[in-house]
Amino acid sequence: MPAVAQLREPAGWKKCFRAVAKTRQRGQVGNDAATLSGAIVQSIMETPMKRTLPSAFRRWSPALLAVLAATALAQNKPTLYSATNVVVYPRVNVAPWYEVAPNWPQHPPDICCGHVPGIALDKAENVWIHTRTNITVQVFAPDGHYLRGWEKESTNSIAHYIRIDKEDNIWLADVGLHVVRKFSPERKLLLTLGTPGEPGEDATHFYKPTDMAIAPNGDIFVSDGYGNARIVRYDRNGRFIKAWGKLGHKPGEFSIPHSIVCDSKGRLYVADRNNIRIQVFNADGKVLAVWKDVITPWGLVVTPKDEIWACGSSPMQWRRDPKYPLAPLGCPPKDQVVMKFNTDGKLLQLWTFPKAEDGQEKPGELNWLHGLAIDSKGNLYCGDIIGKRIQKFVPQK
């Protein structure tokens, strides 16, 4: 490119213009034109300004106009997404998308939510939640209106997961009372596993059990849980069959077996939360597969099509948060995710939710996503711990 001194003569202008033309061919006009513009302005400023100003301006104006014209040409040069270089893509949405349902659910004025660790659907797709408040079980119609609730029985009770079997019986895991109980929909107590108020590790005692799964043959599997690190199997009548697992990170060991589900073939899927994996077993406790380093799993649910859904966060390492110094791994979570797998562990779908700030939760955000349910229309029901609410997310077409 011409030096500033060369621009003082007409020959310099011509040289300037030729240089701009060459750089334009190389696609570099933007930067070089800016350099030339600066050089010309500098030359104008160095010209004696007395009475020579009008003639000086006339002297420099052709070169300046040439550079400005070249700059304008550069700005009109086609780019990847400019109007002169258009590729028309089909605007077809192929990925799933969810929007939060407004005003869902509708709580009566005197009933509220606490932590919502568990969600389940009955045959009519009414939504049952197990929540840590005075009305510990709450039932909502699919449209969100409140149907009924069960009052908390004991001040020591701490709600965890809820399941509903194919006969519409209600199963509740209580980490405070160390029991798993089966109720009729009218709240008639049908079965108690564990000894209320007594922690332990044998056929009749749990230590903070987290969840339960009902196999196709009626056998009951309990993830036990926060205090112990095992899976306990009973027959349909509550007779102890066996238990397996211990604290550790090897296959078949657990560090908070936090949730458990059973598919139509009787395979068990366990959310091994602190170990960042889902372990798959047969009914006798044999390890069939380990899905690791994909999700920090908090909750699991299985659909009638044997789709395994997991909620939680993306994989994390141990850390200490001053607000939650005794919390397990993943608290607070760095994000909020839901994943759908087939029974071979292939990831079929991933959806992320905005992570809310404590005390500033907005609709559509989640804060410690713990429980999950899916209805026949594909709606997702998500329960928060810190957010203290349940939300319905509707798939968009």
N, C-alpha and C positions, 0 to 999 in steps of 0.2 A: 504494500500500500504506500502511496506518496507520503513523504514527510510533511510536517506543517509548513516548513520553509518553501517547499515546492508548490504549495497551494497559493502562494502569493502571485504566481504567473499563470496566464491562461493555459499554457501547456500543462501545468499541474492539474488544472481542472479536468482536461481531457484524460490525463493519466488516471486521475481519480475515478472518472466515470467508467473507463475501461476496467479498472480493478474491481469496481462494484459489479459490473456485468459478469466478470469471471467468477467472482465469489457467489453471485446469484446462481450460476450454473452448478456450483458445488453445494448449493443449499446452505451457505453460510452468511447470507445477506444480513440477517438480523444482527449478529454481533459486529460485523465489519462496518455496516452502515452506521451503527451507533458510534463506532470509533471515529469514522469520518466526520460525522456530525459534530462530535466533540472537538475534532481537530480544526474544523472550519470556524467554529465559535471561538476557539482559542486564538486563531489567526486574526479574526475580526477584532477581538479584544486587544490584540497587540498592535493594531494599526493606529497611528497617530489620529486622535479624534478631533482636533481643532476644526478648521474649515473643511477638512477633507472628508468629513463624515458622510455627506451625500454621495460623493464619488466612491468612497470606500465601500459603502453599502452596495452601490451598483456593481462595483468590481467583484464583490464576493457572492452576490446573489445567484449568478448562474450555477456556481459549484454547489451552493447550499441547496438550490432547487433540485439539482441532479441527485444529490444524496437523499433528499427527502422523497423524491419520486421513487428511487430504488428501495427505500424503506417501505413505502406504500406497496410496491410490488411484492416485497417479501411478506408483508402481512396478508396479502391475498393468495399466497402460494398454498396449494392444496395440502391439507394435513390428513392424518388417518381418519379423523371423524368430522372433517369439514363438509360443507354442503356440496362441494364439487368432487368429493371422493367418498360417496355414500355406499355402504353395504347394507342392504335391508335385511335385518334379522327377523325371524318369526318371533313375535312377542307372546310366547306361550309359557305360562307358569306351570312348570312340571314338578316343582318342589312343594312339599306341604307347608302350610302357613296357618297360624292360629291367632285368633283375636280373643281377648278376654270378654266374657259376657257381662254387660253392664247390669248392675243391680241384682246380682246373683251371688248368694242367696238372699232371701228376705227374712231377717231375724225379727222375732217379736221384740218389743221394746225392753222387756225384762229378761231376755236371754241373749247371751253373748258367747263368743268363742274364746277359748284359751289356746294354748298350743294345739295344733291339729296333727298328731302323728299318724293317724290311721283313717282310711277311707275305704268303703266297700259299697257295692251295688247289689240290691236284691233282684228278684226275677222281674219286677215291674220297673226296674232301673231307678227306684228311689235311692237317694244318696244317703248313706249312713256314715257318720263321722264319730270317731272316738277322740274326745277332746279333754284337755285338762282344765276343767271348770266345773261349776256346781252341777250343771246339766251335762253329764259326762258323755252320754250318747245322744246325738241329735239326728233327726231324720228329715230330709227335704225331698219334695217332689222334683221330678226332672225340670220343671219350670222355675224351681227355686223357692217355692213357698213352704213354710215350716209345717211339718205334720205332727211331730210329737218328740218327746225326749225322755231320757231316764236320768233321774237324779243320782248324784254320787252317793255311794253307800258308806264309804269310810274316808276319814281324813288322810289315811295312809295310802289310799289308792292313787296310782299314777298311771294314767292311760298310755297305752302304746298302740300296737296294731289291732285292727278289726278285720275279720273275715266272715263271709257268708257262704255257707255250703249249698249244695244243690237242692237241699230241702228247705232252704231259706232260714236255717238256724244261724244264730249270731254267735260268733266266737270272739272273745276279748282276751288280749294279753295285758296283764297288769304287773308292771315292774316294781310297784310299791308293795303290793300284797304277795308277790312271788307266785302268782297262779295264772293258769289259763282256764277260762270257763266257757261253757256252752249254754246258750239260752234259746228259748223259743222267741219268735218275734214279739210275743206279748210279755216277755221278760221272765218267763218261768225258767228257773235254773234246772238244767238237764244233766250237767256233768261238771265236775271240778277236777282239774289236774294240778298237782302240787298241794302244799299245805298252807292255807291262808296265814300270812304274817310270819312264816318260818322259812328263812333261806336255808338252802342246803344243796347237796349234790348226790342224790340217790333216786330210787324209783318213785318216791313220793315227795320229793322236794326239788324246787328250782331255786336259782339265785338270779333274780331279775330277768325272767323270760321275756323275749322280745316279740315273738311271732309264732304262728302255727299254720300248718298246711294240711289239708284233708286230701288223701289219696283217692283214686277212683274206687278202690275196694273198701274205703271207710277208715283205713288206718290214719292215725294222727301223728304228725311230726312237729315237734316243738324246738325252736331255736332258743337255746338257753346259754347265754345271752350276754348280758352286761357283766354279771358276776362270774358265771361259768363260761366255758368255751366248748360247747358240745351240742349235738342234735340228739333228741330223745324220741324214741318211737313207741307208740301205744297202738293197740287194736281199737276198733270202733267203740268198744265198751269201756275203754280207759285202762285196759290191762297192760302193764309194762312189758315191752318186748326186748328192747336193747337201747344202748346209747353209744355214741362214738364221738371222738374229737377231744382235743386238748388245746391249751394255749400255745400258739406258735405260728410259724409262717410257712411251714412245709405243706405239701398237698395233704388234705385230710385234717389239718390243724386249723385253728381259728383265732382271730383277734377281733372280737365282737361279731359273732354270727347274728346279724342285725335284722334280717328278713328272710323268709323262706316261702317258696311256692312249689307246686307240684303240677306237672303237665298230665295230659291224658294217657300217657304211657307209664306213669308212675315215677318218672325221673324227677329228682329234687334239685332245685336251684337255690343256693344259699348266698346271700349278700355278706361276704367276708369283709366287713367295712374297713378296718384298719389295715388290712392287707391289700387293699385296692384290687379286689378281684371278686368274681362270681365263681363258686365251685359247684360242679354238677356231680350228683351221686345217684346210685340206684337205691332201692329201698333198704338194702342191707348195709349201706354205708360205704360201698366201693366207689372210689373216685373215678368218674367217667371223663371229666374234662375240667380244665381250669382256664377261665377267661380273665386274663390279668392285664393290668396297665391300660385299661380302656376307660374305666369309670370308678370313682369313689362311690360305691353303691350304698344308698341309704334304704330305699324301698324297692320292692319287686311286686309285680302283678303279672298274671298269666291270663290270656284271653281264651275263649273257646276254640280259637284257631291255633292254639299253642304258640302264640307270639309272646315272647318274654320281654316285658317292659321293665326298665330300671330307671330310677330317678336318683339324683345326687349331684355330684360335681365332677369336673374333669379331674384326672389323677393329681394328688397332692402329696407333700411330705409333711412330717411332723413339724409343728411350730408351736410357739407359746404366745397366746394372745392375752394381754393383761385383763381384758374383760371376761375371758373364759379360761382361766388358768388350768382347770381340771378337765376340760372338754376333750373328747376323743379326737383322733386325726380328722382333719377336714373341717374343723370348727374354728372360726367361721369359714364357710366355703368361699372359694375365690370366684365361682360362677354357679349357675344353676342349669342343669341339663336333664333331658329325658332321652332315653335311647330305647330302640326296639330291636330285638335280636330274634333270629330263628333258633330252633333247638340245637343247632350245631354251633351257635355262637357267632354267626355272621351278623354284622351290624346292618340292619335294614333301614333304619331311620334315626336321625339325630335332630333334636330341636333344643335351642338354647333360649333361656329367659333372662331378662335383665335382673341382675342382683340388686336388691333394695338395700338402702342404708337403714340401720336400726332406728326405729321410731319415725321414719320418713317414707314408709312403704306407699307406693302409688299403685293404682289398678294395673294389673298385668305384670308387676314385678313380684319376685319371690325372695323370701329371706329364710334360709334353712329349709329348703324343700325336703319333706320327710315322707309324705304319703301320696299315693297315686292310684287313680282308678280310670278306666276307659269304658265308655258305654258303646252300644251297638252302632251309633252314628259317628263314632270316632272322636267324640268330645273327651277332653282330658279334664280330670278333676284333681287339683293339686292342693295339698295341705302344707301350711307353713308352721314352723316352730316359733321363731322370733316374730314373724309377721302376724301370728295368731289369727289365721283365717283360712278359709277354703275358697278357691276360685275355680270357675269353669272356663275352659278355653275351647273355642269353637273352631273347627277346621274351616278354612276359607276355600271356595271354589275358584 
